[in-house]
Amino acid sequence: MRPRAGSKALIREINEALVLDVVRAQRPVSRARIATETGLSPATVTGITGRLLGAGLLTETDAVRNTRGRPARLLDLGTEAVLAAGVRLSDAEAYVVLVNLRGDVVASHQEPLTSTRPQDVGESVARAVRVAAASRASSALIGVGVAVSGVVDQQGGIVRHSGSMGWENVPFQHQLAALVETPVVVVDSYVNSVASGLLLFDGRLAGRNLMIFSVGASLGASVVVQGHIHRGFSGTAGGFAHSCAGTGSGRPCHCGAEDCLETWASAWGIKQELERRGETPGSLVGRDDDVIVSAAEQLGAAVANAAKVFGPERVVVAFTPEMNLPALTSRTEEVFRRQYAHSTTPPPALELAVTGPSDHASGAAHTVLAQLFTASTSDGETAAAPKSDTAR
């Protein structure tokens, strides 16, 4: 059970998380720098770092001499004591990676799925995690993060909708927690998992406002406000795939509606349209026809319209390898920029990227790691460490 807010145990947890977070952001770093950044006294920092070194969460690097006084040993994150598992679910397999505190992938495993029935998937994920963890038996597994294509309520642990898995309101976090022997299980969408990884290990994004869009079998969006993912009511923020394209085409979507953006610009939607036309979809590589042009037109305009509402400083559109089609990516960028041709404000910086299964799985693991760098009260809210030595 988590300690109550205000207890000595909670304050200790907060201070340890704060120290770890400074090391994460500035690694390698001296104890003196940690004291300056946290407001804790040198003695308190020495005590905390001693405990973290003993637990293997920190390690000492080579000594560095200051301008005066004896050399100071810098601190870095440990690499062997603890690992987090990240799982990328598709309708065909569970792809698992193990990630250390520095975000490095140290092991991986692919487990085929016999079905997409939630119980069967949970058992396959648990088996895949056990196989991967067995290869690093000397390290403690602190949690499992799972990335699923679709709309996910991370706090409630519920997959609200996943077209690729055929799931509606599946309490997958609860189901998986009963099958794995780890203290933490987190379930999130593909795109929010990617965003979690970027926010945890890219210091340039601290405190920034950005939007990240994923384009693959399905579509997704992550809204980042001042360096934190905005999840909205019931975790529904970023429901980009099922916004109405407004074309009146009547294309049926797996959500039950018609004319969703998903039916135009996702790999699933493009293949559905090709089948409707009597074609065998197969690989999309090399396609440059009206189906791809229409996908780019809808995608570029939708990304621009979403960005205009939020006003981020940066927009990332991440394509899976299957959707990294020159005809699609270049036209999407062209349409996006065209939408700002008569805008009274400059467009946000636009970045096109390619992300695959490893990025989704690693990002899912990062959602678990992130909990080591923050502390929570018993009601699940994050707590800020007091910058005072009275918090020892």
Salt bridges, closest charged atoms under 4 A:
GLU13 OE2 - ARG2 NH2 3.04
GLU16 OE2 - ARG12 NE 3.24
GLU16 OE2 - ARG51 NE 2.99
ASP21 OD1 - ARG24 NE 2.74
GLU37 OE2 - ARG33 NH2 2.91
GLU60 OE2 - ARG31 NH2 2.75
GLU60 OE1 - ARG73 NE 3.26
ASP76 OD1 - ARG27 NE 2.54
ASP76 OD2 - ARG102 NH2 3.64
GLU80 OE1 - ARG136 NH2 3.38
GLU111 OE1 - HIS109 NE2 2.88
GLU111 OE2 - ARG127 NE 2.83
ASP120 OD1 - ARG117 NH1 3.00
ASP153 OD2 - ARG160 NH2 3.14
GLU168 OE2 - HIS161 ND1 2.36
ASP188 OD2 - ARG231 NH2 2.93
ASP202 OD2 - ARG204 NH2 2.80
GLU262 OE2 - HIS254 NE2 2.84
GLU273 OE1 - ARG251 NE 3.48
GLU273 OE2 - ARG276 NH2 2.65
GLU273 OE2 - ARG277 NE 2.99
GLU279 OE1 - ARG287 NH2 3.27
ASP288 OD1 - ARG331 NH1 2.71
ASP289 OD2 - ARG287 NH2 2.40
ASP290 OD2 - ARG277 NH2 2.96
GLU297 OE1 - ARG338 NH2 3.12
GLU313 OE1 - ARG208 NH1 3.23
GLU322 OE2 - LYS271 NZ 2.52
GLU333 OE2 - ARG337 NH2 3.05
GLU334 OE2 - ARG338 NH1 3.67
GLU351 OE1 - ARG314 NH2 2.30
ASP389 OD2 - ARG392 NE 3.71
